[in-house]
């Protein structure tokens, strides 16, 4: 009897150990295979060919030499640029965004102030630039300010119209004052959404949003409103739109009705994805109307990029070759010379000889081929700019307040 009990105890212990081993193995497999559903790993970045009915996948990888040196980052004392943390993020709660949708005294004068800005002074703007900022003022940090700096370094006679409620304030005016004092034409104006969306399909969508009949989804409503707002602004006024995480390298004056490819099929030369971080279009261009129409009809607040880069890609693929749509798709080097999976390489200083040669070659290529460089703020927000890096070299060439903080990005 005692022997039987001892045998049962041993069998029970063996079974328990077997269950523990199986559980650990299953957990290891789960952890090793899990990845974020929206962000593919760098080794799984593919380009999709549209040259045939079947989808072919090609990997595109730029080898960036790694450095083994100790990192030294640029850290000068800021004197002109706003000294806020460039990595600060707007709150994810959408309640503060819905407050912005209600008109106020400043937003009701949007049309009047826009006309006054563009037509009220001379000389005429050589290029009309637009930015949107639907975030708290504290989030407009050194990186964003440097975007404005680089714009005016390349376009000293341009006008920049920032559509923003938070920047249209006494504190916002103080932030932009150093540029205004040098004669640069920049102004921030609170948006009149109803005016901007009027006579477009977005008008009805916006009314439903305000009435609570549109699900804003999990993606930031501010981000999706910015996607729509940039389209409506260009449709209403015409000009060039740039995101706030772009370094402008050279003049846009010869660009017209242009959008940039983010990725291309290396075998066919066809674009595989476009992006909406930089766009240049005439007033009331039919492609812009199609973009706005697509936004209103297919809005999905739960899919990152669905209402932005993926939207412009869908529409351009449908209308390409149709009469009445005159526009140009520039290759990735024009605005997106480095993919978001490789952006960290631009921030690394030269170390070993192989990386030093890469830095020299990359900066020379950007000088020759790029009108602007998108920094993919979502991925690079917290990366430090190292001395001698591609970004540091670009900053030294594109700065206006060059004695200010060079750790701005």
N, C-alpha and C positions, 0 to 999 in steps of 0.2 A: 504493500500500500504506500509506504514511504517512498519507495522507488518510483512508483507511478506518479506521485505528486511532484517529485523532483524532475521527472521527464517532461511533465506538462509545463512546469515553470521554465525549463530550458527552451521548449518549443515556443512559448509565449515571448521570451526574450529575443529569440532569433527572428520571430515575425515582426516584433517592434523595430529591431535594427534594420530589417529589410525595408520597412515602410519609411523610416527616416532617410535611408540612402536614396530611395526612389524620389522622395520629396525634394531632397537637395539637388538631385540631378535635374529634375523638372524645373526647379527655380533657376539653375544655372543656364539651362537652355533658353528659358523665357527672357532672362536678363540680357544674354548675349545677342538675342535676335530682335529686341525691342528698339524701335526708333520713332521719333516724332512723326506723326502722319503727314504733316505739312512741310517738313524740312528734310529733304533727302540728304544722306551723308555725302561728304565731298567726293567719295569714291563712286557714288551712284548718280552723278549729274549727267543727264543724257540730253541729246539734241534729237528732236523729232523731225524727220524728213517729210515734207508734204508733196514730194515729187511723184508719188505713186499712191494707189489706193490703200496699200498696206503700210503700216507704220514701221519704219526701221529706226533703230536706236544706235546712236554713235556717241561714244564718250569723248568729252573734250576736257583735257587736263593740261594746265600750264605748270611746268615744273619750276617751283620757286626754291632755290637753294636755301637750306637751313643754316642758321648761324649758331656757333657755339660760344660766341663772345659774351661777356657780361653786358647787359643792356644799359645804355645811357640815354635817357630821354631829355628832350629840350624842355627847359623849365625856367623861362625868363619871367620877370615880374610884370604882370599886366598893368597897363596904364590907361589905355583907351577902351579896349573891349570890355563888355560886361563881365564881371567876375562871378559868374554863376557856374554851377556844376553842369558841364555839357552833357552829362549822362542822366540828368534828371528827366523823368518821364511824366506826361500828363496823367491824371487819375483815370483809371479804367471805367469808373462809374459814369454812365451816360447822362445822369441827371443834370450836370453842369452844362452839357452840350445842348440839351433841350432848352435851357434858359437862354442860350445864345440865339435860338431860332425866333424868339420873340423880338419884334422891332423895338428900337429905342430911338431917342432923339438923334443920336449920331448916325445910326444906320438909315434912318429915313432920308438923310441928305446924301446918301451914297452916290446916286446918279449925278447930282449937282456937283459934289466934290470931285468926282472922277473927271467930269468935263472940265472943271476948273483946273485940275492938276495937269491934264494933257494939253489943253488949249489956252489956258490963261496966261502962260508966260512964254517967252522966247529965249533962245531959239527952239525950234521944233525938236522933239525927241528923235534921235537917230534910230533908236530901237526901243520899243515898248516892252518892258519886262514885267511879269507878274509873279508873285509868290502868294501862297496862302499860309496862314498860321492860326489854326483852330485849336489852340492850346493855351494854358496859362502863360503869362509873361515870364515867370521864373524859368520856364523850360526853354526859352529862347536864349541859348547860351553862346559861348565863344565860337563853337563850330558854325552855328547858324549865322552869327555876325560875320564870320570870315567868308561865307558864301556871298554875302552882300558886298564885302570888300573886293573879292575877286571879280565880281560882275562889273564893278565900276573901274577896276584896274584895266579891264579889257574894253570897256565901253564908257569912257568918261563923259560922253554926251548923251548917254541913254537915260531913260526914266524908269524907275522901279516903283511899282504900285503894289503894296503889300495889303492883301485883303485879310484883315484880322481885327477882332474886337479887342483883344487884350493889348495889342500894340497901339491901338488907337486910344491912347490915354496919356496923361502927363508923364508917367514913368516910361512909356514907350517912346514918347517924343525925346526924352532925355537920352535914351539908348541910341537913337538914330542921330542925335544932334551933332556928334563929331563929323559925320558924313555931310550933313546939311551945311555945316559951317565951312566946309571946303568947296561948296558950290554944287555938290552932287544932288540930283533931283530924285528924292525918295520920299514916299509918304505912305502912312498906314491908315486905312479907312475901314471902319466897321461895315460888314456886308449887309446888304438888303437882299436876303435870299429870294423874297417874292419878286423883286424887280429883276434879279439875274435869271430866274427860272421862267419868267413870264414868256408866253408864246412858244414854249417848248414842251415836250412831253413830260419833262421833269416837274412842271408846274403842278400837275395833278398828283404826282408821286409825293411831292413835298407837302401838299395839303393833307394827304393821307397820313404822312409821317407825323405832322403836328397834331392830328386828331387821334393819334395812338393806333392807327390801323395798319401800320407797317412795323413788323418785328425788326428792331435794329440789329439783333443777333449778338454773337459773342465777340466779333471783331469790333474794335473801337469805332464808334459812330463818327467821331471826329475825323478819323482816317478816311472813312467812306464818304463823308461830306466833302472832304478835301478833293477826293477823286472826282466828284461831280462838280464841285465849285470851279476847279481849274478849267473844265470843259466849257462851263457856262460863261466864264470870264473871257476866254479866248473867242467863243462864239459871238459874244456881245461887242467886244472891242477889237479883237485881232492883236497879235503880237507873239511874244515868246514867254512860255511858262517854264520855270525851273523849280525843282524841289529845294528844300533848305539844307540838304546834305550833298550839294554839288559844288565843285570848284570849277569856275569858268576859266578856260585857258586862252581862248582867242575870240575874235569878233564873230557874232552871229549875223552881221549885217547882210550877208549874201545868202543866208538861208531863208527859204520860203516854203510853207506847207510841207513841213518835214517832221518825221518821227523817227526814233532810233530803234534798231534791233538790239536786243539784249544778248541773244545767242543766234548762231547760224550753223547750218549743216556744212561741215568742212568739205564734204565730197561734192555736193550740188551747188553750194554757194547761196542756197535759199535761206531766208531767215526762218527760225523756228519759234522765236518768241520776241515780242516787242515790249517796250516799257513806256510808261507815261510820266517818268520823272523829268523829261525835257521834251517840250513840244513847241513847234513854231507854226502858226497857221493864220491865214487871212480871216478877217471878220466874216461871220456867217458861212464858213466853209462847210460844204455838205458832209464831209467826213465827221466833223465835230457834231453835227446834228445827229448823225447815225450813232456816234458814241453816246450822246445824251439819251437817245431813244433806247439803246441797248441797256443802259444803266436803269432806266425807269421800268423797263419790261422784264428784266432778268435779275433785279437786285437780290442779293443773298448776303446777309450780314454774318453768316456763320462760316464763310469760306474766305480765308486770307487770299488777297490778290484777285478774287473773282470779279470785283467791281473796278479794278485798276489795270495792272499789266495784262491779265488774262482777257479782260474786256476789250482793250484796244487790239489785242491779237486776234480775237474772234471776229471782230468787225472788219478789220483790214483784210483778213483772209477771205471774207465773203464778198467784199466790194472790189477787190483787186481786179483790174482789167475792165471794169464797167465804165461806160462813158459818163463824164461829168465829175469824176473823182480824180482830180489832178494833185498828186502828192508824191513825196519821195521818202523811201525808207533807207536811212543811212546805216552802214555796217556797224557792228559793236564798237570798234575803236573810236567812233565819233563821240559817244557819250558814256559808253560802258566798256572801257578798255580792259577792265579786270572783272571777272565774274565774282559774285558775292561769296562763293566758297573759297576764293583766293585773295580776298581783299586785305587780309592781315599782312601779306607780303609787302604791300606798299608802305606799311608803317615801320618795317624793320630796317635798321641801319645797316650799312655795309660791314660785314665781318670778314669771313674768309674770302679769298680772292675770287672764288666762283660767284659768291653772292654779290660782291662788289661789282663784278662785271655785269651781273644781271641788273643791278640798280642803275648803272650807267646806260645800259641798253634800253631799259624800260622808260626812263625819263626822256631819252631821246626819241623813242617811238611815240610817246604821248605828246611831246612838243610838235611832232610832225603831223600826227593823225587825229588828235583829239581836240574837239571844240570845248569839251567839258569832261569832268570825271565824276561819276556818281560814286559816293563813298559807302553806299549800302549801310546806312546808319543803324539799321536793326541788328547787323552783325558786328559793326566796327565801333559802336558807341563808346565802349570802354577800353579800346585799344590805345595805348600810349604812343605818341609820335616820337620815334627815336631819331637822334641826331644823324644826319646824313642819309636818311631814308628818302624814298621817292616822294612821299607826302611832304616831308620837311623841305625838300628842294622845290617842290611846287609852291609851297607857302611863301618861300623867300622870293619867288618870281611873281607871285600874284597878290602880294600884300600891299596895302596902302599905309597902314600904321605898322610899319615893319619893326619898330622897337617895342611893340606890345608883346603880350604873351605868345610865344611860338609853340606852346603846348595846347593851342586852341582846339586842335582836332583830336 
